[in-house]
């Protein structure tokens, strides 16, 4: 069963790596303007702080990922 992990409990370097993996996971088309990875990382960090994104640990797959609020809610409640 997936669990939400408090992002504040994750060491900074580990959190940075998780967020960077999240923002670079699937080549995403941002339209006419390319957004720097560092900017995307900071945007996700703000989403974590605001409760719009969560770090989720899936015990079944022993994996950790960043998810948007709705996706995390579905994962934890399934």
PDB file of N, CA, C and O in Angstrom:
ATOM      1  N   UNK A   1       0.844  -1.182   0.000  1.00  0.00           N
ATOM      2  CA  UNK A   1       0.000   0.000   0.000  1.00  0.00           C
ATOM      3  C   UNK A   1       0.889   1.246   0.000  1.00  0.00           C
ATOM      4  O   UNK A   1       1.791   1.358   0.831  1.00  0.00           O
ATOM      5  N   UNK A   2       0.649   2.170  -0.910  1.00  0.00           N
ATOM      6  CA  UNK A   2       1.441   3.402  -0.972  1.00  0.00           C
ATOM      7  C   UNK A   2       1.234   4.292   0.259  1.00  0.00           C
ATOM      8  O   UNK A   2       0.144   4.350   0.827  1.00  0.00           O
ATOM      9  N   UNK A   3       2.284   4.965   0.646  1.00  0.00           N
ATOM     10  CA  UNK A   3       2.263   5.870   1.793  1.00  0.00           C
ATOM     11  C   UNK A   3       2.816   7.228   1.383  1.00  0.00           C
ATOM     12  O   UNK A   3       3.750   7.314   0.586  1.00  0.00           O
ATOM     13  N   UNK A   4       2.232   8.287   1.934  1.00  0.00           N
ATOM     14  CA  UNK A   4       2.786   9.625   1.710  1.00  0.00           C
ATOM     15  C   UNK A   4       3.920   9.822   2.700  1.00  0.00           C
ATOM     16  O   UNK A   4       3.766   9.592   3.900  1.00  0.00           O
ATOM     17  N   UNK A   5       5.051  10.247   2.184  1.00  0.00           N
ATOM     18  CA  UNK A   5       6.236  10.494   3.006  1.00  0.00           C
ATOM     19  C   UNK A   5       6.359  12.005   3.185  1.00  0.00           C
ATOM     20  O   UNK A   5       6.375  12.735   2.193  1.00  0.00           O
ATOM     21  N   UNK A   6       6.448  12.491   4.420  1.00  0.00           N
ATOM     22  CA  UNK A   6       6.623  13.933   4.612  1.00  0.00           C
ATOM     23  C   UNK A   6       7.910  14.411   3.936  1.00  0.00           C
ATOM     24  O   UNK A   6       8.998  13.942   4.270  1.00  0.00           O
ATOM     25  N   UNK A   7       7.788  15.334   2.994  1.00  0.00           N
ATOM     26  CA  UNK A   7       8.958  15.769   2.233  1.00  0.00           C
ATOM     27  C   UNK A   7      10.005  16.407   3.133  1.00  0.00           C
ATOM     28  O   UNK A   7      11.193  16.380   2.811  1.00  0.00           O
ATOM     29  N   UNK A   8       9.583  16.982   4.259  1.00  0.00           N
ATOM     30  CA  UNK A   8      10.535  17.622   5.175  1.00  0.00           C
ATOM     31  C   UNK A   8      11.441  16.596   5.857  1.00  0.00           C
ATOM     32  O   UNK A   8      12.512  16.944   6.356  1.00  0.00           O
ATOM     33  N   UNK A   9      11.011  15.333   5.877  1.00  0.00           N
ATOM     34  CA  UNK A   9      11.801  14.272   6.514  1.00  0.00           C
ATOM     35  C   UNK A   9      12.857  13.673   5.581  1.00  0.00           C
ATOM     36  O   UNK A   9      13.660  12.842   6.003  1.00  0.00           O
ATOM     37  N   UNK A  10      12.853  14.089   4.328  1.00  0.00           N
ATOM     38  CA  UNK A  10      13.776  13.533   3.333  1.00  0.00           C
ATOM     39  C   UNK A  10      15.015  14.435   3.264  1.00  0.00           C
ATOM     40  O   UNK A  10      14.882  15.652   3.138  1.00  0.00           O
ATOM     41  N   UNK A  11      16.212  13.854   3.346  1.00  0.00           N
ATOM     42  CA  UNK A  11      17.425  14.679   3.237  1.00  0.00           C
ATOM     43  C   UNK A  11      17.396  15.518   1.948  1.00  0.00           C
ATOM     44  O   UNK A  11      16.924  15.061   0.907  1.00  0.00           O
ATOM     45  N   UNK A  12      17.896  16.721   2.039  1.00  0.00           N
ATOM     46  CA  UNK A  12      17.830  17.686   0.932  1.00  0.00           C
ATOM     47  C   UNK A  12      18.356  17.118  -0.378  1.00  0.00           C
ATOM     48  O   UNK A  12      17.704  17.258  -1.413  1.00  0.00           O
ATOM     49  N   UNK A  13      19.529  16.476  -0.354  1.00  0.00           N
ATOM     50  CA  UNK A  13      20.104  15.928  -1.589  1.00  0.00           C
ATOM     51  C   UNK A  13      19.194  14.865  -2.193  1.00  0.00           C
ATOM     52  O   UNK A  13      19.014  14.812  -3.410  1.00  0.00           O
ATOM     53  N   UNK A  14      18.622  14.020  -1.340  1.00  0.00           N
ATOM     54  CA  UNK A  14      17.730  12.962  -1.815  1.00  0.00           C
ATOM     55  C   UNK A  14      16.469  13.571  -2.417  1.00  0.00           C
ATOM     56  O   UNK A  14      16.009  13.139  -3.474  1.00  0.00           O
ATOM     57  N   UNK A  15      15.914  14.569  -1.746  1.00  0.00           N
ATOM     58  CA  UNK A  15      14.718  15.234  -2.258  1.00  0.00           C
ATOM     59  C   UNK A  15      15.004  15.898  -3.594  1.00  0.00           C
ATOM     60  O   UNK A  15      14.203  15.803  -4.523  1.00  0.00           O
ATOM     61  N   UNK A  16      16.141  16.568  -3.693  1.00  0.00           N
ATOM     62  CA  UNK A  16      16.526  17.201  -4.958  1.00  0.00           C
ATOM     63  C   UNK A  16      16.590  16.168  -6.085  1.00  0.00           C
ATOM     64  O   UNK A  16      16.109  16.419  -7.190  1.00  0.00           O
ATOM     65  N   UNK A  17      17.187  15.004  -5.800  1.00  0.00           N
ATOM     66  CA  UNK A  17      17.292  13.952  -6.810  1.00  0.00           C
ATOM     67  C   UNK A  17      15.916  13.409  -7.200  1.00  0.00           C
ATOM     68  O   UNK A  17      15.660  13.158  -8.377  1.00  0.00           O
ATOM     69  N   UNK A  18      15.035  13.229  -6.220  1.00  0.00           N
ATOM     70  CA  UNK A  18      13.677  12.756  -6.503  1.00  0.00           C
ATOM     71  C   UNK A  18      12.924  13.735  -7.399  1.00  0.00           C
ATOM     72  O   UNK A  18      12.283  13.345  -8.375  1.00  0.00           O
ATOM     73  N   UNK A  19      13.020  15.006  -7.044  1.00  0.00           N
ATOM     74  CA  UNK A  19      12.319  16.020  -7.825  1.00  0.00           C
ATOM     75  C   UNK A  19      12.895  16.098  -9.232  1.00  0.00           C
ATOM     76  O   UNK A  19      12.148  16.179 -10.207  1.00  0.00           O
ATOM     77  N   UNK A  20      14.220  16.075  -9.340  1.00  0.00           N
ATOM     78  CA  UNK A  20      14.851  16.149 -10.664  1.00  0.00           C
ATOM     79  C   UNK A  20      14.452  14.953 -11.526  1.00  0.00           C
ATOM     80  O   UNK A  20      14.185  15.110 -12.718  1.00  0.00           O
ATOM     81  N   UNK A  21      14.410  13.765 -10.934  1.00  0.00           N
ATOM     82  CA  UNK A  21      13.981  12.579 -11.674  1.00  0.00           C
ATOM     83  C   UNK A  21      12.534  12.754 -12.135  1.00  0.00           C
ATOM     84  O   UNK A  21      12.188  12.381 -13.256  1.00  0.00           O
ATOM     85  N   UNK A  22      11.703  13.311 -11.284  1.00  0.00           N
ATOM     86  CA  UNK A  22      10.297  13.538 -11.605  1.00  0.00           C
ATOM     87  C   UNK A  22      10.135  14.492 -12.790  1.00  0.00           C
ATOM     88  O   UNK A  22       9.368  14.215 -13.712  1.00  0.00           O
ATOM     89  N   UNK A  23      10.850  15.603 -12.765  1.00  0.00           N
ATOM     90  CA  UNK A  23      10.669  16.606 -13.824  1.00  0.00           C
ATOM     91  C   UNK A  23      11.330  16.214 -15.137  1.00  0.00           C
ATOM     92  O   UNK A  23      11.009  16.780 -16.182  1.00  0.00           O
ATOM     93  N   UNK A  24      12.252  15.250 -15.098  1.00  0.00           N
ATOM     94  CA  UNK A  24      12.916  14.827 -16.337  1.00  0.00           C
ATOM     95  C   UNK A  24      12.468  13.439 -16.789  1.00  0.00           C
ATOM     96  O   UNK A  24      12.960  12.930 -17.796  1.00  0.00           O
ATOM     97  N   UNK A  25      11.550  12.829 -16.064  1.00  0.00           N
ATOM     98  CA  UNK A  25      11.139  11.442 -16.312  1.00  0.00           C
ATOM     99  C   UNK A  25      10.682  11.213 -17.740  1.00  0.00           C
ATOM    100  O   UNK A  25      11.256  10.381 -18.442  1.00  0.00           O
ATOM    101  N   UNK A  26       9.680  11.920 -18.176  1.00  0.00           N
ATOM    102  CA  UNK A  26       9.135  11.758 -19.520  1.00  0.00           C
ATOM    103  C   UNK A  26       9.391  13.042 -20.282  1.00  0.00           C
ATOM    104  O   UNK A  26       8.940  14.109 -19.865  1.00  0.00           O
ATOM    105  N   UNK A  27      10.100  12.957 -21.381  1.00  0.00           N
ATOM    106  CA  UNK A  27      10.347  14.153 -22.168  1.00  0.00           C
ATOM    107  C   UNK A  27       9.043  14.898 -22.403  1.00  0.00           C
ATOM    108  O   UNK A  27       8.153  14.405 -23.096  1.00  0.00           O
ATOM    109  N   UNK A  28       8.938  16.058 -21.835  1.00  0.00           N
ATOM    110  CA  UNK A  28       7.698  16.821 -21.908  1.00  0.00           C
ATOM    111  C   UNK A  28       7.882  18.018 -22.816  1.00  0.00           C
ATOM    112  O   UNK A  28       8.916  18.686 -22.783  1.00  0.00           O
ATOM    113  N   UNK A  29       6.883  18.281 -23.617  1.00  0.00           N
ATOM    114  CA  UNK A  29       6.904  19.429 -24.506  1.00  0.00           C
ATOM    115  C   UNK A  29       6.280  20.613 -23.784  1.00  0.00           C
ATOM    116  O   UNK A  29       5.103  20.584 -23.423  1.00  0.00           O
ATOM    117  N   UNK A  30       7.074  21.648 -23.578  1.00  0.00           N
ATOM    118  CA  UNK A  30       6.592  22.831 -22.872  1.00  0.00           C
ATOM    119  C   UNK A  30       6.206  23.954 -23.832  1.00  0.00           C
ATOM    120  O   UNK A  30       6.092  25.111 -23.428  1.00  0.00           O
ATOM    121  N   UNK A  31       6.009  23.610 -25.091  1.00  0.00           N
ATOM    122  CA  UNK A  31       5.578  24.625 -26.049  1.00  0.00           C
ATOM    123  C   UNK A  31       6.750  25.389 -26.633  1.00  0.00           C
ATOM    124  O   UNK A  31       7.823  24.832 -26.863  1.00  0.00           O
ATOM    125  N   UNK A  32       6.529  26.668 -26.868  1.00  0.00           N
ATOM    126  CA  UNK A  32       7.524  27.507 -27.537  1.00  0.00           C
ATOM    127  C   UNK A  32       8.741  27.829 -26.679  1.00  0.00           C
ATOM    128  O   UNK A  32       9.803  28.161 -27.205  1.00  0.00           O
ATOM    129  N   UNK A  33       8.591  27.734 -25.361  1.00  0.00           N
ATOM    130  CA  UNK A  33       9.676  28.130 -24.463  1.00  0.00           C
ATOM    131  C   UNK A  33      10.143  26.939 -23.637  1.00  0.00           C
ATOM    132  O   UNK A  33       9.351  26.299 -22.945  1.00  0.00           O
ATOM    133  N   UNK A  34      11.418  26.656 -23.718  1.00  0.00           N
ATOM    134  CA  UNK A  34      12.003  25.595 -22.904  1.00  0.00           C
ATOM    135  C   UNK A  34      12.188  26.124 -21.485  1.00  0.00           C
ATOM    136  O   UNK A  34      12.633  27.256 -21.293  1.00  0.00           O
ATOM    137  N   UNK A  35      11.848  25.313 -20.502  1.00  0.00           N
ATOM    138  CA  UNK A  35      11.994  25.698 -19.107  1.00  0.00           C
ATOM    139  C   UNK A  35      13.179  24.936 -18.532  1.00  0.00           C
ATOM    140  O   UNK A  35      13.271  23.717 -18.682  1.00  0.00           O
ATOM    141  N   UNK A  36      14.083  25.653 -17.876  1.00  0.00           N
ATOM    142  CA  UNK A  36      15.282  25.030 -17.301  1.00  0.00           C
ATOM    143  C   UNK A  36      14.886  24.010 -16.241  1.00  0.00           C
ATOM    144  O   UNK A  36      13.909  24.193 -15.514  1.00  0.00           O
ATOM    145  N   UNK A  37      15.661  22.937 -16.167  1.00  0.00           N
ATOM    146  CA  UNK A  37      15.400  21.899 -15.167  1.00  0.00           C
ATOM    147  C   UNK A  37      15.397  22.488 -13.766  1.00  0.00           C
ATOM    148  O   UNK A  37      14.558  22.118 -12.945  1.00  0.00           O
ATOM    149  N   UNK A  38      16.318  23.397 -13.477  1.00  0.00           N
ATOM    150  CA  UNK A  38      16.380  24.002 -12.141  1.00  0.00           C
ATOM    151  C   UNK A  38      15.099  24.768 -11.817  1.00  0.00           C
ATOM    152  O   UNK A  38      14.661  24.789 -10.667  1.00  0.00           O
ATOM    153  N   UNK A  39      14.501  25.395 -12.822  1.00  0.00           N
ATOM    154  CA  UNK A  39      13.234  26.110 -12.631  1.00  0.00           C
ATOM    155  C   UNK A  39      12.111  25.129 -12.349  1.00  0.00           C
ATOM    156  O   UNK A  39      11.286  25.356 -11.464  1.00  0.00           O
ATOM    157  N   UNK A  40      12.081  24.030 -13.106  1.00  0.00           N
ATOM    158  CA  UNK A  40      11.049  23.009 -12.890  1.00  0.00           C
ATOM    159  C   UNK A  40      11.191  22.389 -11.500  1.00  0.00           C
ATOM    160  O   UNK A  40      10.194  22.146 -10.822  1.00  0.00           O
ATOM    161  N   UNK A  41      12.434  22.133 -11.078  1.00  0.00           N
ATOM    162  CA  UNK A  41      12.678  21.570  -9.746  1.00  0.00           C
ATOM    163  C   UNK A  41      12.141  22.516  -8.679  1.00  0.00           C
ATOM    164  O   UNK A  41      11.480  22.076  -7.737  1.00  0.00           O
ATOM    165  N   UNK A  42      12.413  23.789  -8.814  1.00  0.00           N
ATOM    166  CA  UNK A  42      11.932  24.763  -7.832  1.00  0.00           C
ATOM    167  C   UNK A  42      10.407  24.853  -7.835  1.00  0.00           C
ATOM    168  O   UNK A  42       9.798  25.016  -6.777  1.00  0.00           O
ATOM    169  N   UNK A  43       9.789  24.748  -9.001  1.00  0.00           N
ATOM    170  CA  UNK A  43       8.328  24.763  -9.081  1.00  0.00           C
ATOM    171  C   UNK A  43       7.730  23.576  -8.330  1.00  0.00           C
ATOM    172  O   UNK A  43       6.748  23.729  -7.604  1.00  0.00           O
ATOM    173  N   UNK A  44       8.321  22.396  -8.505  1.00  0.00           N
ATOM    174  CA  UNK A  44       7.824  21.197  -7.806  1.00  0.00           C
ATOM    175  C   UNK A  44       8.061  21.332  -6.310  1.00  0.00           C
ATOM    176  O   UNK A  44       7.210  20.940  -5.512  1.00  0.00           O
ATOM    177  N   UNK A  45       9.211  21.884  -5.916  1.00  0.00           N
ATOM    178  CA  UNK A  45       9.483  22.103  -4.491  1.00  0.00           C
ATOM    179  C   UNK A  45       8.391  23.001  -3.884  1.00  0.00           C
ATOM    180  O   UNK A  45       7.920  22.747  -2.775  1.00  0.00           O
ATOM    181  N   UNK A  46       8.002  24.029  -4.604  1.00  0.00           N
ATOM    182  CA  UNK A  46       6.932  24.912  -4.117  1.00  0.00           C
ATOM    183  C   UNK A  46       5.603  24.158  -4.020  1.00  0.00           C
ATOM    184  O   UNK A  46       4.833  24.373  -3.084  1.00  0.00           O
ATOM    185  N   UNK A  47       5.336  23.280  -4.981  1.00  0.00           N
ATOM    186  CA  UNK A  47       4.111  22.481  -4.938  1.00  0.00           C
ATOM    187  C   UNK A  47       4.110  21.568  -3.717  1.00  0.00           C
ATOM    188  O   UNK A  47       3.069  21.380  -3.089  1.00  0.00           O
ATOM    189  N   UNK A  48       5.263  21.000  -3.374  1.00  0.00           N
ATOM    190  CA  UNK A  48       5.369  20.174  -2.167  1.00  0.00           C
ATOM    191  C   UNK A  48       5.071  21.018  -0.925  1.00  0.00           C
ATOM    192  O   UNK A  48       4.323  20.594  -0.044  1.00  0.00           O
ATOM    193  N   UNK A  49       5.657  22.202  -0.862  1.00  0.00           N
ATOM    194  CA  UNK A  49       5.457  23.094   0.289  1.00  0.00           C
ATOM    195  C   UNK A  49       4.001  23.507   0.425  1.00  0.00           C
ATOM    196  O   UNK A  49       3.496  23.660   1.537  1.00  0.00           O
ATOM    197  N   UNK A  50       3.321  23.688  -0.710  1.00  0.00           N
ATOM    198  CA  UNK A  50       1.931  24.148  -0.703  1.00  0.00           C
ATOM    199  C   UNK A  50       0.925  23.004  -0.579  1.00  0.00           C
ATOM    200  O   UNK A  50      -0.277  23.248  -0.468  1.00  0.00           O
ATOM    201  N   UNK A  51       1.400  21.773  -0.597  1.00  0.00           N
ATOM    202  CA  UNK A  51       0.496  20.629  -0.497  1.00  0.00           C
ATOM    203  C   UNK A  51      -0.183  20.282  -1.810  1.00  0.00           C
ATOM    204  O   UNK A  51      -1.211  19.606  -1.818  1.00  0.00           O
ATOM    205  N   UNK A  52       0.385  20.741  -2.925  1.00  0.00           N
ATOM    206  CA  UNK A  52      -0.162  20.430  -4.248  1.00  0.00           C
ATOM    207  C   UNK A  52       0.534  19.226  -4.883  1.00  0.00           C
ATOM    208  O   UNK A  52       0.107  18.738  -5.930  1.00  0.00           O
ATOM    209  N   UNK A  53       1.601  18.753  -4.250  1.00  0.00           N
ATOM    210  CA  UNK A  53       2.327  17.559  -4.697  1.00  0.00           C
ATOM    211  C   UNK A  53       2.814  16.835  -3.448  1.00  0.00           C
ATOM    212  O   UNK A  53       2.966  17.436  -2.384  1.00  0.00           O
ATOM    213  N   UNK A  54       3.055  15.534  -3.595  1.00  0.00           N
ATOM    214  CA  UNK A  54       3.460  14.712  -2.460  1.00  0.00           C
ATOM    215  C   UNK A  54       4.526  13.716  -2.889  1.00  0.00           C
ATOM    216  O   UNK A  54       4.611  13.346  -4.060  1.00  0.00           O
ATOM    217  N   UNK A  55       5.340  13.285  -1.926  1.00  0.00           N
ATOM    218  CA  UNK A  55       6.281  12.199  -2.137  1.00  0.00           C
ATOM    219  C   UNK A  55       5.574  10.938  -1.654  1.00  0.00           C
ATOM    220  O   UNK A  55       5.104  10.877  -0.518  1.00  0.00           O
ATOM    221  N   UNK A  56       5.503   9.932  -2.527  1.00  0.00           N
ATOM    222  CA  UNK A  56       4.776   8.707  -2.212  1.00  0.00           C
ATOM    223  C   UNK A  56       5.725   7.509  -2.313  1.00  0.00           C
ATOM    224  O   UNK A  56       6.449   7.350  -3.296  1.00  0.00           O
ATOM    225  N   UNK A  57       5.704   6.672  -1.272  1.00  0.00           N
ATOM    226  CA  UNK A  57       6.471   5.436  -1.250  1.00  0.00           C
ATOM    227  C   UNK A  57       5.510   4.289  -1.477  1.00  0.00           C
ATOM    228  O   UNK A  57       4.510   4.158  -0.771  1.00  0.00           O
ATOM    229  N   UNK A  58       5.812   3.461  -2.460  1.00  0.00           N
ATOM    230  CA  UNK A  58       4.987   2.287  -2.765  1.00  0.00           C
ATOM    231  C   UNK A  58       5.704   1.059  -2.213  1.00  0.00           C
ATOM    232  O   UNK A  58       6.752   0.659  -2.720  1.00  0.00           O
ATOM    233  N   UNK A  59       5.125   0.467  -1.168  1.00  0.00           N
ATOM    234  CA  UNK A  59       5.740  -0.696  -0.526  1.00  0.00           C
ATOM    235  C   UNK A  59       5.839  -1.885  -1.477  1.00  0.00           C
ATOM    236  O   UNK A  59       6.817  -2.632  -1.432  1.00  0.00           O
ATOM    237  N   UNK A  60       4.843  -2.066  -2.333  1.00  0.00           N
ATOM    238  CA  UNK A  60       4.818  -3.218  -3.242  1.00  0.00           C
ATOM    239  C   UNK A  60       5.990  -3.204  -4.212  1.00  0.00           C
ATOM    240  O   UNK A  60       6.597  -4.242  -4.475  1.00  0.00           O
ATOM    241  N   UNK A  61       6.307  -2.030  -4.742  1.00  0.00           N
ATOM    242  CA  UNK A  61       7.395  -1.926  -5.717  1.00  0.00           C
ATOM    243  C   UNK A  61       8.676  -1.374  -5.100  1.00  0.00           C
ATOM    244  O   UNK A  61       9.711  -1.299  -5.762  1.00  0.00           O
ATOM    245  N   UNK A  62       8.598  -0.989  -3.826  1.00  0.00           N
ATOM    246  CA  UNK A  62       9.712  -0.371  -3.123  1.00  0.00           C
ATOM    247  C   UNK A  62      10.275   0.813  -3.909  1.00  0.00           C
ATOM    248  O   UNK A  62      11.487   0.970  -4.059  1.00  0.00           O
ATOM    249  N   UNK A  63       9.351   1.641  -4.407  1.00  0.00           N
ATOM    250  CA  UNK A  63       9.758   2.810  -5.181  1.00  0.00           C
ATOM    251  C   UNK A  63       9.197   4.082  -4.547  1.00  0.00           C
ATOM    252  O   UNK A  63       8.198   4.056  -3.828  1.00  0.00           O
ATOM    253  N   UNK A  64       9.859   5.173  -4.831  1.00  0.00           N
ATOM    254  CA  UNK A  64       9.456   6.482  -4.327  1.00  0.00           C
ATOM    255  C   UNK A  64       9.264   7.388  -5.522  1.00  0.00           C
ATOM    256  O   UNK A  64      10.072   7.381  -6.451  1.00  0.00           O
ATOM    257  N   UNK A  65       8.190   8.174  -5.502  1.00  0.00           N
ATOM    258  CA  UNK A  65       7.995   9.119  -6.589  1.00  0.00           C
ATOM    259  C   UNK A  65       7.246  10.348  -6.100  1.00  0.00           C
ATOM    260  O   UNK A  65       6.621  10.338  -5.040  1.00  0.00           O
ATOM    261  N   UNK A  66       7.323  11.390  -6.887  1.00  0.00           N
ATOM    262  CA  UNK A  66       6.578  12.617  -6.618  1.00  0.00           C
ATOM    263  C   UNK A  66       5.294  12.535  -7.420  1.00  0.00           C
ATOM    264  O   UNK A  66       5.302  12.166  -8.595  1.00  0.00           O
ATOM    265  N   UNK A  67       4.195  12.880  -6.776  1.00  0.00           N
ATOM    266  CA  UNK A  67       2.892  12.839  -7.447  1.00  0.00           C
ATOM    267  C   UNK A  67       2.109  14.106  -7.144  1.00  0.00           C
ATOM    268  O   UNK A  67       2.248  14.710  -6.080  1.00  0.00           O
ATOM    269  N   UNK A  68       1.285  14.490  -8.107  1.00  0.00           N
ATOM    270  CA  UNK A  68       0.357  15.584  -7.880  1.00  0.00           C
ATOM    271  C   UNK A  68      -0.667  15.174  -6.840  1.00  0.00           C
ATOM    272  O   UNK A  68      -0.802  13.990  -6.531  1.00  0.00           O
ATOM    273  N   UNK A  69      -1.389  16.144  -6.299  1.00  0.00           N
ATOM    274  CA  UNK A  69      -2.335  15.901  -5.221  1.00  0.00           C
ATOM    275  C   UNK A  69      -3.355  14.815  -5.560  1.00  0.00           C
ATOM    276  O   UNK A  69      -3.557  13.893  -4.769  1.00  0.00           O
ATOM    277  N   UNK A  70      -3.990  14.909  -6.709  1.00  0.00           N
ATOM    278  CA  UNK A  70      -5.029  13.937  -7.086  1.00  0.00           C
ATOM    279  C   UNK A  70      -4.442  12.548  -7.303  1.00  0.00           C
ATOM    280  O   UNK A  70      -5.016  11.555  -6.857  1.00  0.00           O
ATOM    281  N   UNK A  71      -3.315  12.474  -7.978  1.00  0.00           N
ATOM    282  CA  UNK A  71      -2.658  11.192  -8.239  1.00  0.00           C
ATOM    283  C   UNK A  71      -2.243  10.529  -6.916  1.00  0.00           C
ATOM    284  O   UNK A  71      -2.405   9.320  -6.751  1.00  0.00           O
ATOM    285  N   UNK A  72      -1.711  11.314  -5.984  1.00  0.00           N
ATOM    286  CA  UNK A  72      -1.291  10.776  -4.686  1.00  0.00           C
ATOM    287  C   UNK A  72      -2.505  10.286  -3.903  1.00  0.00           C
ATOM    288  O   UNK A  72      -2.454   9.234  -3.266  1.00  0.00           O
ATOM    289  N   UNK A  73      -3.586  11.042  -3.951  1.00  0.00           N
ATOM    290  CA  UNK A  73      -4.803  10.666  -3.241  1.00  0.00           C
ATOM    291  C   UNK A  73      -5.336   9.326  -3.776  1.00  0.00           C
ATOM    292  O   UNK A  73      -5.733   8.460  -2.997  1.00  0.00           O
ATOM    293  N   UNK A  74      -5.342   9.161  -5.094  1.00  0.00           N
ATOM    294  CA  UNK A  74      -5.782   7.917  -5.707  1.00  0.00           C
ATOM    295  C   UNK A  74      -4.876   6.749  -5.305  1.00  0.00           C
ATOM    296  O   UNK A  74      -5.359   5.664  -4.981  1.00  0.00           O
ATOM    297  N   UNK A  75      -3.565   6.979  -5.329  1.00  0.00           N
ATOM    298  CA  UNK A  75      -2.610   5.916  -5.018  1.00  0.00           C
ATOM    299  C   UNK A  75      -2.759   5.454  -3.576  1.00  0.00           C
ATOM    300  O   UNK A  75      -2.743   4.254  -3.304  1.00  0.00           O
ATOM    301  N   UNK A  76      -2.902   6.387  -2.659  1.00  0.00           N
ATOM    302  CA  UNK A  76      -2.970   6.057  -1.238  1.00  0.00           C
ATOM    303  C   UNK A  76      -4.317   5.422  -0.898  1.00  0.00           C
ATOM    304  O   UNK A  76      -4.382   4.565  -0.017  1.00  0.00           O
ATOM    305  N   UNK A  77      -5.376   5.817  -1.566  1.00  0.00           N
ATOM    306  CA  UNK A  77      -6.708   5.310  -1.261  1.00  0.00           C
ATOM    307  C   UNK A  77      -7.093   4.061  -2.051  1.00  0.00           C
ATOM    308  O   UNK A  77      -8.202   3.551  -1.896  1.00  0.00           O
ATOM    309  N   UNK A  78      -6.189   3.563  -2.897  1.00  0.00           N
ATOM    310  CA  UNK A  78      -6.539   2.381  -3.707  1.00  0.00           C
ATOM    311  C   UNK A  78      -6.260   1.095  -2.977  1.00  0.00           C
ATOM    312  O   UNK A  78      -6.498   0.015  -3.518  1.00  0.00           O
TER     313      UNK A  78
END
